[in-house]
């Protein structure tokens, strides 16, 4: 294990602790420090949900429509054997916590499958002149009996996909790394607000001119004071600190740095009432942009692994022929989108392309075209019978 691997695994462990709300160190009473208001979880969860979309699939392009259908079905079969959308969603969730996604193709009893191993048991190596080129991948983990199991993976059938890929760096960063200090500050201020509320809900009683008074604790206690003594509550001098304004400023910084909309934290901007497609793009634009960058960085690697899996099953395809099918998780104004697509049809966009813009896949488009053709044939047959026999009745 190299120093880079040790540093990476230490970072994985720190990111996982943050995801669960654990902080390094301990409280004065010795208990572990935890985030009570952990905004890191929704940041990671929303980013993962948008990355995988409502569904994920594959398409493989052949030289003919028949070959395209055959290759696409083979890719879908590989995906199903690999656990499909559920397994991929779990892998992406882990990748956004740690900062890296690993994948490789392997032969199983039922055929080829894609495996998404835990990055914390992976030891990758990269080309010295290009740190993005994977030259080796070893899976290594401990066994219950104290032994170690190690497996060498063919790098040509594997991919190492960093989150927030940067040129010159082999590894990515977790979604929490850029905002964890802001989240810790937010949690601290929220705790302070709770203490302020507790102070006003249960003020401190003060008794002057009397000695030896027991701690009565209950505010409903009736006291009989000697002459010259007085009792009152210790009150805050001056105006109450504007904690809410400070919290709002921190939340705004967290949203800006993590590119996560406020609605992910159950916060709705009351000044934002637009429901149009443009308004939704403004609201979710940063998150959508971050998702597109991640998908663009991962597409080639995932396609290479799928091509390797298809080769195991006996299909000779180039990675450029294989394409993961991403679906958008962004909400849309359906009536507005439909009106836009209809307008494109009036200026010449084909029906097939209009259906693609509305999110239909190739199978659904083919079924729709076949149904329309059958309806046209039936209408033509009816028109011919009417012409020959004349109108009935």
N, C-alpha and C positions, 0 to 999 in steps of 0.2 A: 504494500500500500504506500503510495507516494504522499508527500506533504500536501499536495493539492487535494488528494482524496480525503485525507484527515480533516482538512479545512472545510471541504464540501460537506462531509458527514456531520461535522460539528454545527455547520450552518443549518443543515436539515433538522437536526435535533432542536436547535433554537427556534426555528420557524414552526415546528410542530408544537412546541410548548406554547408559543404565542397564539397559535390557532386555538388551542384549548384554554387560553387565558392564563397560563402560568408564567410568572416573571421570575427571573434569576434572583437569588437572594432569599431572605426571610424577613418576616415582620419582627418587631421587638419582642413579641411573645414566643418567637420561634416557629410560628406557623408559616407555611409557604405563602408567598404573595400571589394574589390572583386578581385578574381584571374582573370587576363586577359588571362593568359596562363594556363588554368586549365587542367592538365594532370590526375587529379583524375577521371574524367568522362571516358576517354578511358580505364583506368585500370579496373574500375568496369564493364564497358560495355563488354569488351573483356572476362573477367573472367565469366560473366553471360552467354554470348553466347557459350563459350566452355563447361560450365556446362550442359546446357540443350541440346546442340548438335543441329544438323539440324532437328531432330524430336525426340520425346520421346513416349514410349508406354509401354505396360505391357504384361507379360506372366504368366499364372497360370498353374502349373503342377498337373495333376490328375493321377489316377492309370492306366488309359487306354488312348490311343490316342483320343478317342471320348470324354472322360471326360476332357482331357487337352484342346481340342478345345472349349468345352462348357464353361469351367471356364475362359479361355483366352478371349472369346467373352464377357463374363459377365464383366470382368475387363476392357475391352476396352469400353464397354457401360458406366460403371461408370466414366471412364476417360473423355469420350465425354460429359457426363452430367456435369462434373466438369469444363468444359471450355477447356479441352484438353491441347495441347502443348502451346497455347497462354496464358492461365491462369497460367500455371506452369512457363513459361518464365518470366511473370510479377512478380510472387512471388519470383523467384530466384533473379531477378534484385533488388527487394526491400530488400531481405535478405542480399545481398552482400553490399548494402549501410549501412544498420543497423548493421548486424552481426548475425542475427538469422532468422530462417525459422520456422513458425508454420503451422501445418496442422491438420485437424480432419475430421472424417466422420460424415455425418448427413443424415437423411431421408428428401427427398423432395417429391413434388407431383408426379414427374416422376420416383422416385426411389432414391437409395442411390447416394450420390455425395461426393466428397472431397472438403473441403473448405480450402483456404489458407488465413487466416485473417492477417490484418495488425499487425505486432508484437507490434506496439506502443499502441494498445488497448488491449493487452493480459497481464494477470497477472498470470504467472505460479508458481507452487510450486513443490518442489522436495523432494525426500526421504532424511532424515537426514544422513543416512549412505552411500548414493550413490547419488551424486548431478546430475547424468545423468538420473535418474529414475523420470519420471514425475508423480506426485501424484495428481495434480489438475491443472485445467486451467479455468480461468474466463475471459470472454470477457466483457469489460466495456468501454463505450464511452458516450459522452454527446449528448443530443438531442437539436434541435433548440429552444425548449421552456424552456431550462435551466435545464431540468431533466437529469437523468442518466439512461441508460439502461444497465443491467447486465445479463449475461447468463453463467451458469455453464456448462462446457463441460466434458463429461465422459473421464477421462484421459486414459482409456484403448483403446479408439477410437481416440486418439490424439498423436501427436509427437511434440517434441521441438528439433529442429536441429540447433545447433550452427555452424557458419562458423569458420573454423580453430579450431575445437574442441580440447580442452586440458583436460587431466584428472584432476579432482578436481575443474573444473569450469563449471557452468551450462550454461553460456552465451558465445557467440563467440565475434568476433571483426569484424568490417567492413573492407573492402578492403583498405580503405583510411587511416586507423589508423596508419599503419606502415610506411607510406611514406608522410604524410601530411606536415611535416616540410621540407622535401626535396622539395616537390612541391612548397611550399611557397618561399623557397630560389630560386628555378628555376625561378619563376615568378618575383621575385625581380631583379635578374640578367638580365632577358630578358627586363624588364622595363628600367634598366640602359643602356642596349645596345641601346634601342630606343632613350634615351636621348643623347647618344654619337653620333648617326646618325644625330639627330636633330642639334647637336652642329656643326658638319661639314657641314651640309646642309645649315645652316643659322648662320654663324659665327658672333661674336659680333664686331661691328665697334668701333674704338677708334680714337678720334680727339684730338690732342695735340696742344696747343698754341692758342686755340680759346675758348672764354667764351660765354655763352648764346646761344649755338647752339641748335636749336630745334631737337627733336627726329625725324629724317627723316624716319626711319623704312625701307623704300624701298631701297634695295641694288642697284637699277638702278639710284639712285639719283646722280647728278653731283654737286660737291662742288668746290667753288672757295675759296682757302685758302690764307690768308695773308702770307707775307714772314716770314719764320721761323716756320710756323705751318706744321703739317703733319697728315696724316690720314692713318690708317692701320687696319687690322683685328686682333683681339686677337686670337692667335693660341695656340694649345696645345704644351707645351714644352716637348720634349722627345718622346718616342715611344708610340703609342696607346696601351692601355691595351688589352691583349688577352682575350676578353670576351668569344669568341666562344669556346676556350679550356675549360674554366671554366664551360660553359653550357654543353659541351659534358661530362665532368666528372660528373656533377650532374645528367644528363640523364642516364648515365651508372649506377649510384648508385640507381636511381629510378627503373630501369629495374631489377637490381639484388635483391633489397629488395622486390619488388612487384611480382617478377617472371613473368614479362610481357615482351615479345619481343619488340625490338625497332620499329618494323614495326607497332605496335599499335599506335605509335606517328607519323606516316607518315615518319618514318626515315628508310632508307634502307642502310645497310652496303654494300658499294660498293666492299669491299674485299670479300664479301660472294656471290659467283655466282653459288654455287652448286644447282642442281635441283633434286638430287637423294634422295631416301627415307632416307638414313643416314643423308644427309645434312639437310633435313627438320626436322628430329628428333632432331638434334643438335640445330637448330634455335628455335623450339617450345618445346623443352624438358622440361624446367622449368615450363612453363604454363601447359603442358600436365600432368606433375607430380602433380601439385597443383590441377588440375581438378580431377585426379584419387583419390587423398586423400579425396576431398570433396564428391565425389560420394560414395566412400566406407563408409564414416561416415554417409551419409544420407540414404543409401539403406535400412537398417533394419527398420528404423523408418517409411519410406514411405511404405514399405511392410506391416508393422503392421496396418497402417491406411487403406490401400487398403483391407486387410483381414477383417477389421471391416466393411468397406463399403459393401463387398460381403456378410458378415453375415447379414446385414440389408436387403439385397435382397434375403436372403434365402439360400445362399451357405455357407456350413460349410467347411472352409479351414483354415489351419494353416499358420501363416505368412511366415514360411519357404517354403511354396509351391508357394508363390507369389514373383515375381521379376520384378522390373522396367527394361525396356529395354533401355539402354543408347546407343547412337550413337556418334561416334567420330567426332568432328568438325575439326580435324587436316587435312591439305591438304596432299595429298600423290602423289607419282609418280606412276600413274596407270600402266604404262607398266612394271615398275620394280616389282610392287606387283604381277601383273599377271604372270610374269616370275617365281617369287618365288613360287607361288601357283602351277604352272605347274610342277615345279621341285619337290614339295612335292608329287604330284600325281605319279610321276615316281618312288618314293620310297615307294608307298603304301598307301598314305592318300586317304580316300574315297572321291568320288565326292561330297557327301553331306557336308562333313567337309571342302572341298575346297571352296564350295559356301558360307559356313558360314564365312570363313576367308575373303572372298571378300565382306562381308557385307549384304548378302541376308538373309531375315528373313525366318521363317519356312514355312509360307504360300507360298512365292515365290519359295522355294525349292520344296515343294510338287507339285506346278503347273508345275515346270520344269521337275520333275521326271515323272509326268503323261504325259506330252507332249512327252518326250523321249520314254516312253513305247508305246504310240500310234504310233509314227514314226517307232519303231521297228516292231510293229504288221503289219503296212501297208507294210513295206519292205518285211516281211516274206510272206504275202499274195501275193505280186507281184512275189516273187521268186517261190512260189508254182504254180501260174498260168502260169508262163513262162516255168517251168519244164513240166507241163502237155500239154500245147499247142505248145510249142516250140517258138523260137524267132519270132516276127512278122516282116513282110516285107521280 
